[in-house]
Amino acid sequence: MITFYVGSRASALARQQVREFLAPLCDAHPGVKFVHRPLLESGDKDRTSRLAAVSATSGGSAFSTNQETALLAGEVDLIVHSLKDLPTANPDGLILLPPPPREDARDALCGGTLTDLPEGATVGTGAARRIAQLLAVRPDLTPVPIRGNVPPRLGKIRARGGTLDSVILAAAGLRRLGLDDAIGELLPLETFPPSAGQGALGIQVREDNPAIREVLAGTGCADTWVQVLAERAMLAELHGGCSVPVGTWATTPGGGVLTLLGQVTTLDGSRQITATASGTVTDPEGLGRTVAADLLSQGVEEILAQIRPTAQVGC
């Protein structure tokens, strides 16, 4: 029997994502054994420092460096990431494969709805994008930086014994953990475009491992793949990451068409710049660069340059 080792972060959500990804593979390849090896990342060890500082200390990404190091060293054969946590550039020797169908890409407000939250209500989120988008719609609200796994964040809501009025989390994570009942409102993608790749898995392997690539062939979703390629290309052109207020959302409405929305918002929500474009599914990266160029022509670099040095904690 052939054995492949599968890496991921150690959280309950990461473990569930691995189970979700491996279930059809185990059925399709009864002669292959998959062994899960959870790996602790620097961003999971340090829950208080700014992510930019954690990443600088780790020499890479706060949520992927240790896993990628293990993959390059041959300690694991593939990594199952949350794609939104991955930098837009792969380390030399590693590649991304097309992911399975994307989960819900939306953000979820837990603990109420935007309309029902009282003036001055506290909303837990450390993500620069979510803070900016929230204040653009409700400038009276008070964002409170929080990080950590999904259940502890939900525990910070007053109704659950915590001190916050609400928290914002990715709907995909809540759904994967069976926590749909915690969702007070799904935030509209047109107003709250998510992080690049949100809701999708990032399947990363070594370039020089054809055996695992053969086993994984056919597991990817073509629509999801072109969507995330466009989103990540736009983000790469803006030199952004999870610490800057960039939202993006791609759709494949059919007929070989791919559409992309990009949005950049000042941290105080006072200025918001958007761009949209359509292209073909045959050139998703080109569409990403087109939308990025439109945003840059409208002056987003000025916003991003001011924010990067003081980026907030959290993704």
N, C-alpha and C positions, 0 to 999 in steps of 0.2 A: 504494500500500500504506500502511495506517495503521501508525504506530509508537507503541508505548507503552514508557515507561522504567520499569524495575522496580528498586526499591531494596531493600537488605538490609544487614546487617552483612557484614564482609569475611571471616569465618572459613570454614573448609572446611565446617562444618555449615550455616552460613547459605547458602552457595552451593548445597549439595546440596538444601536445602529449596526454594530457588528453582527448581532443575531439576525437582524433584518436582512442584511446583505448576504450572509452565508446560507440562510435557509434554502433558497432555491438552488444554490450551488451544491449543497450537500445532497439534495434530491437528484440533481442532474449528474453528479459524479460520485457514485457510491464507492468507487475505488480510491477516492482521495480523502485524506484526513486533514481537517483544518484545526489548528490549535491557536487559541486566542492568547496573546501576550499583552496585557495592559501596561502602558508606559506612563510614568508620571512626568508632566511638563513643568517648567519653571513657573508658568502662569497659574498652575494648580497648587504649587507649593506656597507661593507668595500671593495672597489675596488682598493685600492692602496697598502695595506700591503701584504707581502708574505703569500701565502696560509698556509704554515706551521705555521706561527705566528697566523693567524686567527683561524686555527683549534685548536691550543693550548689554545687560549683564550676561544673558545666555548666549550672546553672539549670534542671535537669529530671531526667530519668532517665538513668542512666549507660549504658543500653543502647538508648535509643530517641530521645533528643532531637535528635541531628543528622539522623537519618532523617526525623523528623517535620518538622523545619525545611525540609529539602529538598523534602518533599512539599507543604508549604504554599507554598513558593516556586515550585512548578511545575517543579522540576528533575527530578522523577520523577512518575509517574502512580499508582503503588501501591507499598506496602511489604509485604514478606513477613517478618514477625517470628516469633520464638518467642513465643507468646502469654504465657507465664509471665513474660517480661521486661517486659511492658507495664504501666504504671500503670493503675488501674481507671477513670480518667477520661480521655477523649479531649480533646486541645486543640480549641479552637473551630475549626470548619471541617473537622474530620476525623471520619470514622466508621469503625467496624469492620464488615466484611461476614461473613456466616456462613462458617466455615472448612471445608475438606474434611475427610473422616473423620480422627479423631484417631489418632495412633500410640499405642503402649503408654504409659500414664500413670505407670507404676511407677518407683521408684528402683531402681538396680542397685548391688549391692556387688561391686566388682571386686577380685580378689586373694584370694578365699576366701569363706567363709560366716560368718554371725554365730556359729554354733555352733562352728565350727572355729578362729576367731580366738583366740589365746592371751590370757591375762589381761594387761591393760596394752597391748595391741596399738595401734598408731597407725593412725588412719583419716583420710584426707585429705578434708576438706570444710569450706568456709568458710560454708555456709548455716546460719543460725540454726535453721531448722526441722529440718534434717537432724541437726545437733548435738544438739538437744533430744530428738528422737525416738530417736536412737541411744543416748543416755545413759539414757533411760527404760527401755530393754530391757537394755543392757549398761553399767551405770555404771562398770565397771572400765576401759573403753576410753579411749583418749586421742585426742580429735579434734585435727587439725592443720589450721589454715586454709590453703587453697590456692585459687587462681583461675587462669583461663586457658582455652585451648581444650581440647577433649577429648583429642587425642593426647598433648600434654605432661602432662596430669594422669595419664593412664594410665602414662606413663613414670616417674612417681614411685613406682610400686609396686616393692618389693624384687625380685620375680621378673623385673622388666624392667630392673633395674639401678638402681632408685631407692632411696629411704630409708624409704618408708612400707610398712606391712603391707597396706593396702588403701585404696581410695578409693570414694566414693559419687558416682555420676553418674546422670543421667536415662537410662532405658532407651531412650527415643525417639531421643536423639542417637546413642547407640551403634548402634542398629539402622539408622538412616538412613546412617551412615558405614560400615556393613558390619562393625562391630566386635562382633558378638554373642559371639564366642569369648572376649571379655574379661570377660564377665559370670560372676561366681561364684555369685551368688544374686539373684533378683528379690525385693525386699522386699514383703511383703503390704500391700495398699492399706488394709486395715482397721487395721493398726498404724502404717503409715507413709503416711498420706494425703499426696499431693504438693502442690506449689504450685498455686494456681489456674491452670487452663488448661494445665498441664504436658502435653506430648505433642501439643498442638494448635498449628496455625499461626495467626498473627494477621494477617489481611488488611486493611490499612488504606488508605483512599482519601480524596480530597477530596469533600466533600458536593456541590460544584458541578461535578463531572465525570461527567455522565450517560453519556458514551461508554464509559468504562472499566467503569462499573457494569453497563452492558448486556452487555459482553463477558464479565464475570465472573458474570452471572446463571446460576444453576443449578449453580455449582461447590461450593456449600456443602452440608454434611451436617446435616440437621435435628436429629438426636440429639446430635451434637457441639455444635451451636450452643446448645441449651437447657442442656446440661451446663455449658458454660463460662460462660454467662450467670448461672446459679445460683451457681457457684463465685466468680465475680468480684463479684457482688452481696454475697455474704457477706463477702468480704475488704474491700470498700468500706465496709461498715457498721462493721467493726472498725478502720477507718483503718489497715489493715495494708499490707504490701508484702513484697518478697523478703527484707527484712532483719529480719523478725520471725518467730517460730516458729509460724506458722499453716499448718495443712494442711487440705485440703478435697478431696472426691471425690464427684462426682455420677454417677449411673447412670440409664439409661432402660430399665427391665426389660420394658417393653411395656404395652399397654393404656392408653396416654396418661399413665402414671405416671412421675414424676420423683422420685428420692430423693437426699438430700444428707447427707453426713457432714462435720462440722467439728471441728477439734481444735486446741487451744492447749496448749503445753507450756512449762514453765519451762526456761531454758537448761541447768540442771543435771539436767534430767530427773526431778526429785523430785516434780513435780506435773503432772498431765495432766487437762485438762478436755475432754470430748467432748459433742457433741450431734448428733442425727440427726432428720430429718423427711422426710415424703413429701408431694407435692403433685401438681399436674397440669403437663403440659408447656406449658400455655398461660400460666403465670405463673412462669417460672423465677426472676426477680428477687425476687418475693414470697417464694418458698421460701428464697432466700438470706438475705433479711432476717429470716425466721422463725428460721432456725438461728442467725444472729448474735445475735438477741435472747435466745435460750436460752443461748448461751455467755456473754453479758454478764450475764445473771441469775445465772450461776454464779460470777461474779467474775473473768472473764478480763481485764477492763480493768486490774486491779491488776497482773497479770503483764505485759501489754503496755506499760504505762506505765513499768515498771522497766527494760524491755529496750530500748525505742526509742532512748534517748540513747546507748547503748553497743552498738548492733547490730553483729554480726560482718560480715566481708567475705564476698562471694560470694553467689550465688543457687542 
